[in-house]
């Protein structure tokens, strides 16, 4: 499930779910009463997991629980130290990185640059139904590398519906609505799946990526922007063709050589032409974005250079990447071309609750690790450590995909990172497993509740939920196996 789950969006709360979570937490605390610190951490983890899964409260509200629990855990320390330990996870450099990235995405959305990117990719893909389907996967995948999968899906959904209308023939009108045919389902699922998969490619593409990098940096293992892109982007390049192959099976045979394919391409060309030439604002945003992307790629050399300066030995890659993102956002906020590149209304649309959710996941990891509860939880997966690396990775990715189907990807990643780190002894041999779990946390394709893009396209009423489930189950399994195999092969090149 995405960070924009229903309870979070609507501000709902459910008394029965609140009570159920408290009851489970109380039962956990009573079971572990002989070890107070472990009991506290485990009961908090159970409480947060239950409230996240049951949508008891908006997800960001649940994510504030560590703010209270960490000072209780560190009761032997002075109040200033306890307060600092509680707040630090919420102001982690990776929170700044994600904030800056979201502001860049908000500026793109404000001026339509993201839509221009997406339509250009669609136009380049060609006119056959299979090529249009590939475009419907590639365009949101590219955009989702830099802005949220939810915003990407919402932006691409009208384009997909317009293409589906065009596919019905020359007599269809612009106001006509398609039905939940196999072709329409394939096009809309392409948008949802492309949006979900594309975010895996970069550190700012989805919260679990930044969460993973921050988790390891806190433990002395730096993950550069380019390194993560080599691993996450490599998975995306391998998995997107698989998504396309699965979805082409939904196209009716008569659509394989459809005589209306040219109309689909004409509709896309018309949408692109309606945007006109790039405005000065779009050009400036594209320039700032390109500079930020270059800075992220060069973040590790920049960090190494800064550490050679007097008094700068404390600088981490996360600080450099976060500073680049925030400086890019500030540059967009201050510029006018002639209208503001990043007006306050665009800033207001940034999902600020995602930053709290990201900080809450860091806080949960602090609780689990500092209380040694992770050691207890790791016993459940201790058998994986003695297994071959490929088997350990398969077990971790399958468990993560299953949990991600019912809990937010950030919450899933937060729990799995802490547990797997302890299960594998907290050393470098845990890094491939954590990479695999992080990738798997963003891979649920079977259920409408599994992620926000799934929910958006399912809510359109134009998707066959039966087909979504059948295709999604197969993709879930393949994604888990591919994440395991790819991580086992590629990660040792960066962390021997």
Secondary structure, DSSP 8 states (H G I E B T S, - for coil): --TT-HHHHHT---HHHHHHHHHHHHHHHHHTTTSHHHHHHHHHHHHHHHHHHHT-S-HHHHTTHHHHHHHHHTTTS-HHHHHHHHHHGGG-HHHHHHHHHHHHHHHHHHHTHHHHHHHHHHHHT-SSHHHHHHHHHHHHHHHHTTS-HHHHHHHHHHHHHHHHHHTT-TT--TT----S-HHHHHHHHHHHHHHHHHGGGSTTSSHHHHHHHHHHHTTT----HHHHHHHHHHHHHHHHHHHHHHHHTTS-GGGTT-TTHHHHHHHHHHHHHHH-S--HHHHHHHHHHHHHHHHHHTHHHHHHHHHTSTT-TT--HHHHHHHHHHHHHHHHHH-BSSSBTT-HHHHHTS-HHHHHHHHHHHHHHHHHHHTTHHHHHHGGGHHHHHS-HHHHHHHHHHHHHHHHTTS-HHHHHHHHHHHHHHHTTTSGGGHHHHHHHHHHHT---S-GGGSHHHHHHHHTT-S-HHHHHHHHHHHHHHHHHHHHHHHHHHHHHH--
